Amino acid sequence: MSTKDGFIRHDDVMIFRTVVEIPPLSFSIAPCEEMLFVGSCFADSIGRRFQEEKFRAVVNPYGVMYNPASIMHTVNRFLNEPGRISPKVVVFTLGTNHVYVLKETGEIVDNCQKRPQKLFEEQALSVGECCKYLAKAVGLLKDACPEVKVMVTVSPIRYAKYGFHGSVISKATLLLAAEQLKKECQGVVDYFPAFEIVNDELRDYRFYQPDMIHPSQQAIEYVWERMVESCLSKEAKDFLKEWKPIKEALAHRPFHPDSKEYKAFLGKTIDKLEHLRAKYPQMPDTEGLVHS
């Protein structure tokens, strides 16, 4: 890198964006790993991307959860479900430090269930309170799945209803809580900078949906690619390379499904899929992907 003329350059080529460095994680994600995603709608988007790539991922099993208290509630409820998976990797995506408290009981609720707003009081959790709820969630996971690893991210989606200054304060609280959690749970918790990637690396409104608040599909895809690059094991990356052409072939919609050519194409694709299944027996099914 050089800045001799005031511009950042690499090999004498001008650089027009700042790339967020992602520190090495203390773990890597294996192919078709059992995973649990809990958090904001950004967790939904990234979690579905993992599902598409045949990771055995459960995504927000009781709906979107925006704050650390609701994330802890979801983890507790999920771990008590009969027949649940035993996730090796859990991803928390923190959306806000704001919670709604039922005035009658003082209980933090995860969903107001369309009850009148006057029954609830909105409160903002402190850094310490956010960390406390997240640490409890990690402890519950460790008790149930001793080898579990947790990745914490902060959603890049801003909350206009707080005012943008209020939204920044909320995100700062979550970022500080994530940093504190990582220090308290060394070797178990890592931080992935999704917030920084969208806000510092993709800082252009073309990476947002028409509401100018939510990241576009292109931005989500870029965050996914950065996750693949930095969080997946070599074996998982190799699996994705083998799965990609099969996935694309299975998703192909034929104009003439009864033609000999398409049936031959489909037969070869299914043969490749069975070969991949034999190599990765933990791979979930592909029901619904074949167009015949």
Summary of the structure (lengths in Angstrom):
residues: 292
radius of gyration: 21.6
end to end distance: 52.9
largest distance: 68.3
contacts: 848
relative contact order: 0.13
helix: 45%
strand: 16%
